[in-house]
Amino acid sequence: MNLKHKILIIIFLTLSQFNSAQKKTNLFNGKNLEGWYAFSAEDGKQEDASKLFKVEKHLIRFYGNKAGYLMSDQSFGNFKLTVKFRWNTHEAFARKNDKKNSGVMYLVPQDTPDMLWPKGYQFQLKEDATGDFIMLQEVTLVIKGSKTEAGKSVVATRFADAEKPYGTWNTLEITHANGTITQKLNGKLVNEGNDATILKGRILLQYEGYPIDFRKVAIENL
């Protein structure tokens, strides 16, 4: 192989790695809530998300007496979303209730009204139910050949349990490609479906009353 060919190969590999890196976006920068807004029923929409939720020690920390959420400013179509979370069991963090319950929503349309909870799909984070699909505000999905009913909040139970012990970090992955959705928890497939009602939308992190931390929210365009 001559020098010219070696240089061309190096350029090709460098461009490939650059293009791959360009596809991935950290929606949480580890410092603040730039790129998100917050919502609670009591306060409504807050463009300054730090008025409702905090970043401490490079973590997004949800706690306190107001249920609500963070909503991404951006919408995404075909993507792979990776989120790391853990339940915060430390008594120093105020809680609205003692029921471990939260969620990561996705494909939330730009034009849907802010409410608890808006239209879209949810990866359920809940004691003894993490990995369930929740279809909200009339969206549907075909799971194992059967279409879910359209309703305000419809549950499709996970295929398997994969959550780690409370207080330890879990990794969830949500992949959406042209209406087909897969949900993985700690590397294990826990749910999947196709023929999604919505093909593009925003990302939402829920707070339903039990303290929870997020340390990574990253998305890769497919």
trRosetta pair geometry for C-beta under 8 A, 3 or more apart (Angstrom, degrees):
i j d omega theta_ij theta_ji phi_ij phi_ji
1 5 4.8 -115 -169 85 91 131
1 6 5.8 109 134 -57 115 86
2 5 5.3 97 58 11 69 100
2 6 7.2 -129 105 -5 37 92
3 6 5.6 -57 -150 36 35 114
3 7 6.3 35 155 -21 68 104
4 7 5.9 -56 -152 34 30 110
4 8 6.5 29 152 -18 65 106
5 8 5.6 -54 -148 36 34 112
5 9 6.4 35 154 -20 66 104
6 9 5.8 -55 -150 35 31 111
6 10 6.4 31 153 -19 65 106
7 10 5.7 -54 -149 36 32 112
7 11 6.4 32 153 -19 66 105
8 11 5.7 -54 -148 36 31 111
8 12 6.3 33 153 -21 65 106
9 12 5.6 -54 -147 35 31 113
9 13 6.3 27 157 -16 66 106
10 13 6.0 -56 -147 38 29 107
10 14 6.2 30 155 -20 64 109
11 14 5.8 -58 -148 37 29 112
11 15 6.3 26 157 -16 65 108
12 15 6.0 -58 -148 38 28 108
12 16 6.3 29 154 -21 64 108
13 16 5.6 -54 -147 35 32 114
13 17 6.4 29 157 -16 65 105
14 17 6.0 -58 -150 38 29 107
14 18 6.2 29 152 -20 65 109
15 18 5.5 -55 -145 37 32 113
15 19 6.2 32 157 -19 67 105
16 19 5.9 -54 -147 36 28 108
16 20 6.4 29 153 -19 62 107
17 20 5.7 -54 -148 36 32 113
17 21 6.3 31 154 -19 65 106
18 21 5.8 -56 -149 37 30 110
18 22 6.3 34 152 -26 64 107
19 22 5.5 -52 -148 31 32 116
19 23 6.9 40 152 -28 61 99
20 23 5.9 -51 -162 20 34 114
20 24 7.4 19 150 -11 63 105
21 24 6.1 -66 -159 36 39 105
23 220 5.3 43 130 -160 101 79
23 221 4.9 -126 -161 51 84 85
23 222 7.9 81 -174 -72 129 31
24 218 6.3 8 -174 176 98 110
24 219 7.3 166 -150 88 54 40
24 220 4.8 -21 -96 -97 75 85
25 218 6.8 170 87 -156 43 66
25 219 5.3 -14 60 62 92 87
25 220 7.7 169 18 -83 67 38
25 221 7.7 50 -2 -23 107 93
26 29 6.0 109 113 -91 116 51
26 30 7.7 -19 159 -19 140 91
26 216 7.7 -79 -138 -153 95 73
26 217 7.2 98 -170 78 60 61
26 218 5.1 -33 -105 -102 59 89
27 35 6.1 -149 -163 119 68 141
27 36 7.6 84 165 -59 97 104
27 72 5.8 -51 -155 -108 131 124
27 74 7.7 -132 -116 44 105 119
27 203 6.4 -26 -146 64 171 149
27 217 4.3 -66 67 115 106 105
27 218 6.6 -171 9 -95 80 28
27 219 5.9 54 -35 -4 113 106
28 33 7.9 -27 -126 -115 82 54
28 60 6.1 -92 -132 -35 143 121
28 214 6.8 169 -45 121 168 111
28 215 7.9 -168 102 172 145 22
28 216 6.8 -170 58 -146 120 24
28 217 4.2 86 -6 36 109 103
28 218 7.9 -84 34 -56 81 62
29 32 6.7 -4 63 45 113 65
29 34 6.2 3 10 50 132 109
29 35 7.7 120 -20 11 104 126
30 55 7.8 125 170 -167 27 128
30 58 4.4 -5 -165 -148 92 94
31 34 7.9 9 78 7 94 111
31 55 6.6 72 144 137 21 154
31 58 7.4 -17 -70 -111 45 70
32 50 7.0 -44 -158 -64 91 123
32 55 5.7 -143 -109 21 32 154
33 36 4.7 -78 175 57 93 115
33 38 7.5 11 155 -46 157 104
33 49 3.9 -105 124 75 148 128
33 50 5.7 179 23 -56 124 76
33 53 6.7 106 -79 82 150 104
33 55 6.3 -166 -43 -37 81 117
33 60 7.3 92 -92 -112 96 107
33 70 6.7 -123 -152 -132 122 130
35 72 6.3 -13 149 -146 91 75
35 73 5.4 -118 -166 18 53 109
35 74 7.0 -22 -166 -5 101 102
36 49 4.9 15 104 -48 97 161
36 70 4.6 -1 -178 -175 136 105
36 71 6.4 142 -158 69 77 38
36 72 5.9 -48 -99 -98 75 43
36 73 6.8 -127 -84 -23 24 81
37 45 6.0 18 148 -171 131 91
37 46 6.2 171 -176 82 85 51
37 47 5.2 -44 -119 -118 114 39
37 49 5.5 -165 -146 -68 26 96
37 70 7.4 158 80 -153 30 60
37 71 5.6 -21 62 59 80 94
37 73 6.9 90 -13 -73 92 82
38 43 7.9 10 114 90 103 130
38 45 7.6 146 84 -158 47 46
38 46 4.4 -17 67 61 94 108
38 48 7.8 -36 23 97 109 39
38 49 3.9 126 -29 -134 102 73
38 51 6.7 -161 56 60 139 83
38 52 4.0 -175 150 42 152 131
38 53 5.7 178 -105 6 137 104
38 68 6.2 49 178 141 90 133
38 69 7.1 177 -149 92 59 40
38 70 5.6 -34 -96 -98 72 63
38 71 7.6 165 -95 15 22 79
39 43 7.7 -171 -158 80 38 89
39 44 6.8 -51 -141 165 78 29
39 45 5.2 -21 -97 -98 92 57
39 46 6.9 -177 -78 16 39 78
39 52 7.8 -81 30 4 12 172
39 68 5.3 -172 95 -163 52 102
39 69 5.6 -5 55 55 93 80
39 71 6.5 30 -3 -10 115 117
39 114 4.8 -145 -129 -170 154 128
40 43 4.7 51 58 32 102 95
40 44 7.4 -26 64 4 58 19
40 46 7.8 13 12 -8 86 117
40 52 5.8 173 -22 -129 118 138
40 66 4.4 7 -148 164 153 118
40 67 6.6 137 -137 83 92 45
40 68 3.4 -64 -84 -77 77 130
41 44 8.0 21 -167 -66 19 45
41 66 7.8 -158 40 -162 74 90
41 67 7.1 24 4 72 105 91
41 68 7.3 -145 -5 -86 61 86
41 115 8.0 43 -95 -151 87 54
41 116 5.7 -56 -56 -3 107 126
42 66 5.6 -93 28 -128 127 118
43 46 5.9 3 131 -49 124 116
43 51 7.2 -172 174 121 156 119
43 52 6.5 -163 57 -81 152 115
43 66 7.1 30 -3 -167 110 153
43 68 7.7 -11 43 -93 106 149
44 114 7.3 96 -164 96 63 138
45 114 5.4 150 -69 8 103 170
46 49 6.1 128 102 -97 101 37
46 51 4.8 -125 -173 57 146 124
46 52 5.6 149 44 -17 151 114
48 51 5.1 79 98 -20 97 106
49 52 6.4 -68 -171 44 55 95
49 53 5.9 -28 159 46 92 100
49 70 5.9 50 -151 -121 138 96
50 53 6.9 -88 -118 71 33 55
50 54 6.8 65 -147 -103 75 49
50 55 7.4 -59 -107 6 99 92
52 66 6.6 -99 -148 91 100 134
52 68 5.8 -61 175 82 145 155
53 60 6.6 18 154 -169 124 91
53 61 7.2 172 -174 75 84 52
53 62 5.9 -28 -128 -96 113 69
53 68 7.7 -141 -48 86 107 117
53 70 6.1 -68 32 -62 158 109
53 207 7.2 179 -94 -29 119 148
54 60 7.7 148 87 -155 45 48
54 61 5.1 -23 76 59 95 100
55 58 7.4 5 178 -122 97 18
55 59 6.9 165 -154 78 59 38
55 60 6.0 -33 -98 -94 74 54
55 61 7.3 149 -109 11 22 84
56 59 5.9 -27 71 58 64 90
56 61 5.3 -14 31 -2 106 136
58 215 6.7 50 123 -143 87 92
59 213 4.7 -16 179 -163 131 112
59 214 6.8 144 -168 69 75 42
59 215 5.1 -43 -110 -89 81 82
60 70 7.2 -63 -166 -11 144 158
60 205 7.0 37 123 120 151 166
60 213 6.8 144 76 -161 56 56
60 214 4.3 -10 57 59 111 98
60 215 7.5 -160 20 -75 74 34
60 217 7.6 14 1 -17 141 123
61 88 7.0 40 -144 -42 94 160
61 93 7.3 -123 178 -126 118 132
61 211 7.3 -6 -174 -161 86 96
61 213 5.5 -17 -103 -105 69 81
62 102 7.3 125 75 -117 151 132
62 205 7.5 -156 -51 137 136 110
62 207 3.7 -155 -169 -101 135 121
62 211 6.4 170 91 -143 66 48
62 212 5.1 0 55 56 112 79
62 213 7.5 -164 22 -78 74 34
62 214 7.8 48 -11 -5 103 97
63 88 6.8 -67 -70 73 118 139
63 93 4.1 -106 -122 179 158 102
63 94 5.4 118 153 62 104 64
63 95 6.3 -66 -152 -80 84 58
63 207 7.9 -116 -47 -153 21 131
63 211 4.0 10 -95 -105 100 99
64 94 5.1 48 -100 87 44 113
64 95 7.7 -1 5 -100 10 21
64 96 7.0 23 109 -50 41 90
65 94 6.6 -44 -39 141 78 123
65 96 5.1 123 -134 -95 42 85
66 96 7.3 -166 2 -78 14 130
66 207 7.9 50 100 102 63 126
67 96 6.1 -78 -55 29 82 175
67 116 6.3 66 117 -124 117 149
67 207 6.0 -169 -147 104 51 77
67 208 5.4 24 -134 -132 113 38
67 209 5.6 -29 -82 -54 99 81
68 116 7.3 -88 -106 -81 44 114
68 207 5.6 6 59 56 59 107
69 105 7.6 -4 -150 22 150 122
69 116 7.8 158 -11 -101 109 80
69 117 7.7 87 -34 -128 144 88
69 204 5.1 14 169 -176 138 101
69 205 6.0 161 -159 79 82 49
69 206 5.1 -34 -99 -105 105 49
69 207 6.3 -177 -83 17 48 76
70 204 6.8 165 84 -153 52 54
70 205 4.5 7 50 49 102 102
71 108 7.0 -96 -139 89 107 150
71 114 7.5 -107 -24 -109 155 104
71 202 5.7 40 -175 135 90 141
71 203 7.5 154 -156 85 48 48
71 204 5.1 -12 -103 -103 71 87
72 75 7.8 155 99 -70 110 36
72 202 4.7 -172 64 -167 90 95
72 203 4.2 48 -5 50 131 87
72 204 7.3 -115 4 -65 79 47
73 202 7.6 -157 100 -127 5 124
74 202 6.8 141 89 -118 40 83
74 203 7.9 11 75 14 81 97
75 109 8.0 21 -119 -143 133 35
75 110 5.7 -65 -57 -57 137 103
75 200 5.4 62 157 160 118 94
75 201 5.4 -69 -142 -151 100 15
75 202 5.2 -65 -94 -64 68 66
76 79 4.4 13 156 -35 131 147
76 81 7.8 135 81 -66 158 108
76 106 7.8 -46 63 -162 112 101
76 176 7.9 121 116 58 101 126
76 200 6.7 -158 97 -150 27 73
76 201 7.3 -33 50 68 61 37
76 202 7.6 103 11 -109 78 29
76 203 7.1 25 15 -38 122 98
76 219 6.0 -105 -94 177 162 149
76 221 6.9 -138 -148 -98 104 81
77 176 7.6 -138 151 107 39 115
77 199 6.2 13 -146 146 86 82
77 200 4.3 -29 -93 -98 74 98
77 221 7.8 46 54 -142 82 91
78 176 6.1 -141 -129 104 44 76
78 177 4.9 52 -142 -116 106 59
78 178 6.4 4 -89 -35 116 64
78 221 6.9 75 86 -168 75 64
78 222 4.1 -94 137 68 103 100
79 174 8.0 27 100 101 93 86
79 175 7.3 -152 101 -139 48 49
79 176 5.8 20 47 49 72 93
79 219 5.2 -13 -172 -171 130 104
79 220 6.3 144 -161 74 72 48
79 221 5.7 -42 -101 -106 81 42
79 222 5.8 -165 -88 1 21 93
80 173 6.5 -9 -174 -168 93 100
80 174 7.3 164 -156 84 46 47
80 175 4.7 -9 -106 -102 79 85
80 219 7.1 155 79 -156 47 55
80 220 4.5 -7 55 55 97 104
80 222 6.2 93 -20 -52 87 111
81 104 7.5 -177 127 153 136 136
81 106 6.3 -155 4 -97 159 143
81 173 6.9 157 81 -154 54 49
81 174 4.5 -6 55 57 106 96
81 175 7.6 -167 22 -73 67 39
81 203 6.5 160 -126 -109 145 130
81 217 7.6 -13 -169 -166 96 71
81 218 7.4 159 -154 86 51 45
81 219 5.0 -16 -102 -103 73 84
81 220 8.0 -160 -70 23 34 67
82 171 6.6 -10 -167 -170 93 99
82 172 7.4 165 -150 85 46 50
82 173 5.3 -11 -100 -101 73 80
82 216 6.5 -27 118 128 94 115
82 217 7.7 171 88 -146 56 28
82 218 4.9 -10 59 62 99 93
82 219 7.6 -174 21 -80 68 37
82 220 7.8 39 -6 -6 103 100
83 104 5.5 176 25 -95 167 157
83 171 7.3 158 82 -153 43 53
83 172 5.1 -11 61 59 93 95
83 173 8.0 178 23 -78 68 37
83 174 7.8 19 4 2 107 102
83 205 7.8 168 -140 -100 142 105
83 214 6.3 -43 -170 -144 99 112
83 216 6.4 173 -145 93 34 73
83 217 5.3 14 -109 -106 85 69
83 218 7.9 -179 -73 25 47 61
84 169 5.5 3 -176 -172 106 112
84 170 7.0 163 -152 82 58 43
84 171 5.3 -24 -98 -97 77 73
84 172 8.0 175 -85 19 30 67
84 214 6.7 126 80 -159 60 60
84 215 5.0 -43 89 59 117 87
84 216 4.1 55 16 36 108 103
85 102 7.6 -155 -177 92 150 143
85 104 7.9 -149 -35 -48 144 117
85 125 6.5 -42 103 -123 156 153
85 169 7.3 147 77 -149 24 65
85 170 5.7 -25 66 61 75 93
85 172 7.1 -1 16 3 110 109
85 212 6.0 4 -171 176 111 109
85 213 6.6 158 -153 85 59 54
85 214 5.2 -26 -97 -98 82 70
85 215 7.8 173 -87 12 34 73
86 167 6.3 32 176 -174 116 18
86 168 6.1 -145 -125 102 120 18
86 169 4.8 -66 -58 -92 116 51
86 170 6.5 143 -84 9 62 79
86 212 7.2 173 87 -156 37 68
86 213 5.3 -7 57 57 84 101
86 215 8.0 16 6 -7 100 109
87 100 5.5 -25 -115 -133 141 120
87 166 5.0 -42 60 -151 130 87
87 167 6.4 -54 74 -57 85 43
87 210 6.7 -19 -144 138 102 116
87 211 7.1 95 -173 90 62 70
87 212 5.7 -44 -111 -104 49 78
88 93 5.2 22 123 34 127 162
88 167 7.8 82 -122 -113 26 63
88 211 3.8 -73 68 128 109 112
88 212 6.1 -167 3 -94 90 18
88 213 5.2 94 -56 -25 110 99
89 166 5.8 80 -53 147 133 113
89 167 5.1 -52 13 -78 123 101
89 211 7.7 -174 -64 73 22 113
90 93 5.5 82 79 1 89 101
90 211 7.6 -73 50 97 74 155
93 211 4.1 70 122 -101 136 159
94 211 7.7 126 73 -65 35 115
95 98 6.6 91 115 -79 144 51
95 209 6.1 70 178 162 82 67
95 210 5.6 17 -148 -120 124 44
95 211 5.5 -91 -86 -24 98 89
96 208 7.7 -125 63 139 131 40
96 209 3.3 -96 70 -136 110 88
96 210 7.5 -91 49 -48 80 40
97 208 8.0 -45 44 132 113 77
97 209 4.1 22 27 147 90 139
97 210 6.4 -59 79 -59 71 79
98 210 6.8 69 -157 -99 19 105
99 127 6.9 -118 -171 13 66 126
99 208 7.8 -60 91 117 99 111
99 209 6.8 37 56 85 85 123
99 210 6.1 -126 83 -45 43 125
100 125 7.9 -90 154 140 88 81
100 126 6.4 139 110 -154 77 43
100 127 4.0 101 62 -46 111 101
100 166 7.4 -105 -96 -113 156 120
100 210 4.8 -127 -109 109 43 169
101 125 7.3 129 -165 96 31 70
101 126 4.8 21 -115 -114 69 91
101 127 7.1 -60 -61 5 68 84
101 208 4.4 -66 106 86 99 139
101 209 6.7 22 60 47 102 96
101 210 5.9 109 32 14 62 118
102 125 4.2 -22 74 78 85 119
102 126 7.2 -177 32 -68 49 63
102 205 7.9 -4 175 179 112 71
102 206 5.0 165 -168 88 66 95
102 207 6.5 -12 -121 -109 102 34
102 208 5.5 -161 -90 16 50 101
102 210 6.9 -110 -42 62 97 93
102 212 4.9 -27 -47 -8 161 164
103 122 4.5 4 174 -171 137 116
103 123 6.2 159 -162 76 77 53
103 124 5.4 -37 -106 -118 106 40
103 125 5.2 -171 -82 20 41 84
103 126 7.5 -1 -66 -40 88 94
103 134 6.7 -39 -134 29 152 136
103 206 4.3 27 53 26 79 139
103 208 7.4 56 4 -26 90 124
104 122 6.9 146 75 -155 39 65
104 123 4.6 -5 59 52 94 108
104 125 6.9 71 -11 -24 79 115
104 172 6.5 174 23 85 146 145
104 174 7.0 -152 108 -23 125 139
104 203 7.3 -19 -176 -167 92 91
104 204 7.2 153 -165 82 46 57
104 205 6.1 -15 -112 -106 72 62
104 206 7.2 -133 -70 9 28 90
105 108 5.6 58 133 -52 117 118
105 117 7.1 178 -68 177 149 120
105 118 7.5 118 150 64 164 88
105 120 4.8 82 179 102 112 132
105 121 6.6 150 -153 82 69 42
105 122 4.7 -35 -94 -95 77 78
105 123 7.7 -161 -77 20 30 67
105 136 7.5 -33 -125 20 126 139
105 203 7.2 150 87 -163 62 42
105 204 3.8 -6 60 59 108 110
105 205 7.9 -142 26 -59 77 20
105 206 6.6 85 -15 -41 100 105
106 120 6.4 177 77 174 28 121
106 121 5.7 -30 64 70 77 95
106 122 7.9 150 16 -93 67 34
106 123 7.5 36 0 -12 109 97
106 174 5.7 169 -3 124 158 155
106 176 6.9 -165 132 -28 133 137
106 201 6.6 128 162 84 51 104
106 202 7.7 -141 -143 103 45 35
106 203 5.5 -5 -105 -108 76 67
106 204 7.3 -154 -64 24 37 76
107 120 5.1 158 86 -147 69 90
107 121 5.3 37 48 18 116 102
107 139 7.8 121 110 -138 121 160
107 176 6.6 144 -57 -104 117 166
107 196 6.7 -74 -154 167 172 140
107 198 4.3 137 166 99 114 120
107 199 7.3 54 -137 -28 117 1
107 200 6.9 143 -132 116 76 7
107 201 3.8 89 -168 39 33 124
107 202 8.0 107 -135 41 2 37
108 112 6.1 -108 178 47 78 137
108 118 5.6 67 -150 99 115 122
108 119 6.5 132 -141 84 67 64
108 120 3.8 -45 -85 -64 69 147
108 201 4.5 157 49 163 31 123
108 202 4.5 -51 66 58 99 85
108 203 7.4 -177 19 -57 109 9
108 204 5.4 56 -20 -22 152 121
109 112 4.5 106 65 -24 93 103
109 119 6.0 -7 20 87 102 121
109 120 7.2 -163 -4 -73 65 92
109 198 6.1 -124 -57 -135 95 134
109 200 7.7 73 -110 91 67 68
109 201 5.0 -66 -67 -108 37 111
109 202 7.8 -31 75 8 4 88
110 201 7.1 -154 -32 -130 60 65
110 202 6.8 108 -82 -30 61 109
112 118 4.8 114 129 -177 126 117
112 119 4.3 -137 -128 36 148 109
112 120 7.3 -149 36 -38 168 94
112 137 7.3 115 -150 99 131 161
113 118 6.7 -167 81 -117 52 105
114 118 6.4 -57 -125 -66 32 127
115 118 5.5 123 49 -76 78 71
117 122 7.4 13 146 -63 151 140
117 136 5.4 -75 99 -144 106 155
117 137 7.8 -138 96 -27 71 106
117 153 7.5 80 48 -94 114 113
117 206 7.1 -15 -117 -108 126 126
118 136 6.9 88 100 119 32 134
118 137 6.6 -40 171 -8 39 149
118 204 7.3 163 47 -64 112 166
119 136 5.9 -168 -128 105 31 90
119 137 3.7 -92 -93 79 75 136
119 138 7.1 -27 -124 45 107 84
119 139 6.3 121 -171 -34 86 110
119 198 7.5 129 142 -52 105 146
120 136 5.8 3 54 56 55 111
120 137 7.4 32 5 41 49 112
120 139 6.6 41 -130 -12 8 155
120 198 6.7 -61 -117 44 62 158
120 201 5.9 -165 -112 129 113 158
120 202 8.0 -75 -96 61 151 71
120 204 7.0 121 72 17 159 129
121 133 6.7 -42 -162 -157 99 93
121 134 7.3 141 -166 76 49 58
121 135 6.3 -20 -110 -105 71 61
121 136 7.4 -174 -87 18 22 87
121 139 6.3 -103 -63 106 76 150
121 141 7.3 71 -107 -53 124 133
121 181 6.7 -94 158 -128 169 168
121 196 7.1 -55 -46 -139 140 120
121 198 7.5 -154 -17 50 99 115
122 133 7.2 122 70 -169 62 46
122 134 3.8 -16 60 58 116 105
122 135 7.8 -148 23 -62 83 22
122 136 6.3 63 -16 -21 113 117
122 206 7.5 20 -138 -23 122 140
123 131 7.2 -21 -166 -121 84 29
123 133 7.6 -34 -101 -104 45 49
123 172 5.8 131 149 170 153 149
123 174 5.7 -121 -49 -74 135 123
123 183 5.3 164 -113 -135 106 128
124 129 5.5 -50 128 130 133 100
124 130 6.3 -151 107 -123 77 36
124 131 6.8 -36 64 49 87 23
124 132 3.9 -4 34 62 139 93
124 133 7.2 -92 -9 -30 102 3
124 134 5.3 103 -64 -24 102 108
124 155 7.6 24 -49 -130 151 97
124 158 7.9 -124 56 -45 111 107
125 130 5.2 22 -131 -118 48 96
125 172 7.9 -104 -78 -39 104 151
125 206 7.7 177 40 61 109 110
125 212 7.2 87 123 -132 144 156
126 129 4.0 -14 83 65 111 108
126 130 5.9 179 43 -65 51 62
126 132 7.2 -24 37 26 119 120
127 130 7.9 24 -78 -33 11 92
129 132 5.0 -21 173 -12 92 127
129 157 7.8 -90 -142 -131 86 76
129 158 7.3 154 -169 0 51 114
130 158 7.4 14 98 -37 40 156
130 161 7.8 79 61 -142 86 71
130 162 7.7 -110 99 61 106 69
130 163 4.4 81 58 -64 142 130
130 170 7.6 -22 165 164 154 169
130 185 6.4 115 132 -122 104 157
130 190 7.9 -33 120 177 68 166
131 158 3.4 56 107 -104 110 143
131 159 7.7 -96 145 32 129 61
131 160 7.3 -71 139 72 166 55
131 161 7.3 -167 20 -114 144 39
131 162 6.6 94 -65 33 143 97
131 163 7.5 -135 -25 -44 106 95
131 183 6.1 150 -154 124 69 125
131 185 5.1 -82 -85 -20 107 140
131 190 3.4 -79 -159 150 130 146
131 191 5.8 156 165 -16 83 108
132 155 5.6 -13 173 -161 132 96
132 156 6.5 157 -169 76 76 50
132 157 5.6 -41 -114 -124 98 37
132 158 5.1 -89 -70 -33 51 85
132 191 7.0 101 -142 -60 20 149
133 141 6.6 -87 172 47 156 153
133 143 7.3 -156 24 -74 153 143
133 148 7.9 -125 107 -64 133 158
133 155 7.0 142 82 -160 63 44
133 156 3.9 3 56 53 113 105
133 158 7.9 145 -11 -74 66 61
133 181 8.0 103 -110 105 124 135
133 183 7.0 -174 -74 -7 82 147
133 191 5.2 -178 -39 167 96 153
133 193 6.7 23 -78 -6 163 135
134 153 6.2 -16 -170 -163 104 84
134 154 7.2 145 -160 72 52 44
134 155 5.8 -20 -102 -99 70 65
134 156 7.9 -160 -72 23 28 72
135 139 4.8 -137 -167 82 95 86
135 140 6.2 58 -169 -100 155 29
135 141 6.1 -154 -83 1 130 103
135 148 5.6 137 7 109 156 150
135 150 7.9 -97 131 -123 129 46
135 151 7.4 89 94 53 101 77
135 153 7.5 152 78 -153 52 34
135 154 4.4 -17 58 60 102 100
135 155 8.0 -154 20 -66 76 20
135 156 7.1 54 -16 -11 104 105
136 139 6.5 21 59 25 46 108
136 152 7.1 -6 -153 164 61 45
136 153 5.6 4 -109 -101 73 68
136 154 7.9 -161 -69 24 34 69
137 152 6.4 17 -83 -141 45 49
138 150 4.4 24 -151 -174 67 106
138 151 6.9 145 -88 21 47 10
138 152 7.7 6 -43 -80 64 35
138 197 7.6 178 120 -174 74 174
139 150 7.4 152 50 -127 11 82
139 196 7.3 0 -180 -168 114 76
139 197 4.2 -151 -145 41 77 135
139 198 6.0 -46 -121 -8 128 105
140 147 5.7 22 169 -177 128 95
140 148 5.0 -175 -149 67 76 86
140 149 7.3 -122 -111 122 107 9
140 150 5.4 -59 -59 -77 108 80
140 154 8.0 9 -107 58 62 152
140 195 7.6 -26 109 114 94 98
140 196 8.0 171 86 -145 52 37
140 197 5.3 96 38 -48 68 115
141 147 7.4 170 90 -146 28 59
141 148 5.3 27 51 11 70 121
141 156 7.0 -85 70 -15 123 156
141 181 6.8 -57 -134 35 134 126
141 193 3.8 54 161 133 118 149
141 194 7.2 121 -169 52 80 21
141 195 6.7 143 -149 76 44 75
141 196 5.7 -1 -103 -98 87 63
141 197 7.5 -88 -61 -12 60 84
142 145 6.8 -10 174 -141 102 11
142 146 6.7 165 -154 80 68 24
142 147 5.0 -36 -95 -88 76 66
142 148 7.6 -144 -83 -4 28 74
142 193 5.7 156 73 -171 45 92
142 194 5.2 -34 64 69 104 72
142 195 4.3 49 2 38 115 121
143 146 6.2 -32 68 64 67 77
143 148 6.4 46 8 -48 110 99
143 156 5.3 139 -17 -158 168 147
143 191 7.6 -35 -129 -168 126 89
143 192 7.4 142 -128 92 83 49
143 193 4.2 -49 -80 -100 78 108
147 195 7.2 -58 -106 90 97 138
148 154 5.4 135 166 130 122 142
148 156 5.9 -84 -91 -63 133 119
148 193 7.8 -12 -18 -143 115 155
149 154 5.9 -175 70 -116 79 146
150 154 7.5 -115 -142 -24 14 145
151 154 4.6 112 50 -55 110 104
156 191 6.7 117 107 -148 107 128
156 193 7.1 46 106 -55 168 139
158 161 7.1 106 101 -76 134 48
158 183 7.7 -96 -117 93 94 127
158 185 8.0 -9 -144 2 143 135
158 190 4.3 -23 -156 171 113 99
158 191 5.2 -88 -121 -53 63 103
159 189 6.7 -2 58 121 137 84
159 190 5.7 -177 42 -165 83 38
159 191 6.0 169 -6 -80 91 51
159 192 7.9 -7 -20 11 135 81
160 188 6.0 -93 93 149 133 125
160 189 7.3 76 30 88 122 60
160 190 5.4 -115 58 -115 77 69
161 190 7.8 66 -95 -123 15 114
162 185 4.1 145 80 92 121 106
162 186 4.9 -163 154 48 109 108
162 187 7.7 -153 -174 58 141 60
162 188 4.1 -172 -101 56 148 132
162 190 5.7 -119 13 -72 122 119
163 170 5.9 -29 -140 -103 70 146
163 185 6.3 -41 -70 161 61 140
163 186 7.4 154 -105 -7 25 128
164 168 4.6 -85 127 87 126 120
164 169 7.2 18 59 77 147 34
164 170 5.2 -171 22 -81 103 88
164 186 6.4 127 -38 -76 98 149
165 168 5.3 64 68 11 78 120
169 215 7.2 -43 -124 29 126 129
170 185 6.5 -14 -180 -167 117 92
170 186 5.9 -74 -151 -56 79 100
171 185 7.5 147 84 -160 52 45
171 186 5.7 110 51 -90 81 50
171 187 7.5 44 78 -33 115 70
171 216 8.0 -6 -118 66 90 128
172 183 7.0 -18 -169 -168 103 85
172 184 6.8 155 -159 85 54 57
172 185 5.3 -17 -105 -103 79 69
172 186 8.0 -24 -77 -28 50 54
173 182 7.8 -1 111 107 93 94
173 183 7.4 155 84 -157 56 40
173 184 4.2 -3 56 57 102 106
173 185 7.9 -157 24 -68 71 30
174 181 7.0 -16 -169 -163 88 95
174 182 7.4 169 -151 85 43 53
174 183 5.6 -6 -105 -106 75 71
174 184 7.8 -160 -68 26 35 70
175 181 7.0 159 84 -151 56 46
175 182 4.7 4 52 51 102 96
175 184 7.8 34 -4 -2 101 105
175 222 7.5 66 -157 -42 93 150
176 179 7.8 57 -170 -47 88 7
176 180 7.2 157 -152 80 48 48
176 181 5.2 -9 -100 -99 78 79
176 196 7.0 -20 -144 -1 111 162
176 199 8.0 164 160 -151 123 50
177 180 5.3 -21 67 60 79 97
177 222 5.7 -64 -97 101 100 151
178 199 7.2 4 -137 -138 34 113
179 194 5.8 59 126 -171 90 69
179 195 5.5 19 166 -103 124 19
179 196 4.5 -163 -148 30 62 83
179 199 6.1 -40 -67 -99 75 95
180 192 7.5 8 -180 -175 86 97
180 193 7.5 -168 -148 101 54 41
180 194 4.4 -14 -103 -109 77 88
180 196 7.4 -139 -46 -13 15 103
181 192 6.5 180 96 -148 59 55
181 193 5.5 0 56 58 97 78
181 194 7.3 -178 19 -85 67 39
181 196 5.8 85 -26 -63 115 127
182 189 6.5 -56 -169 -132 110 99
182 191 7.4 160 -158 92 46 55
182 192 4.5 -7 -109 -105 71 101
183 189 7.6 103 80 -157 52 57
183 190 5.4 -61 106 67 96 91
183 191 4.3 10 47 58 117 95
183 192 6.8 -158 21 -70 69 55
184 187 6.3 -9 168 -145 121 10
184 188 6.2 155 -159 72 81 31
184 189 5.5 -46 -100 -92 84 45
184 190 6.4 134 -127 8 29 86
185 188 5.8 -31 67 61 69 87
185 190 4.9 23 8 -20 107 140
189 192 6.5 -18 -171 -34 113 115
193 196 7.3 107 106 -69 101 80
196 199 6.6 138 89 -79 109 57
198 201 5.5 16 152 -27 134 129
203 217 7.2 146 138 -179 148 122
203 219 7.1 -139 -47 -64 148 135
205 214 6.1 -64 -142 -31 147 159
205 217 7.2 -78 -61 -94 129 144
207 212 7.0 -163 -113 40 76 106
214 217 6.1 27 160 -47 129 104
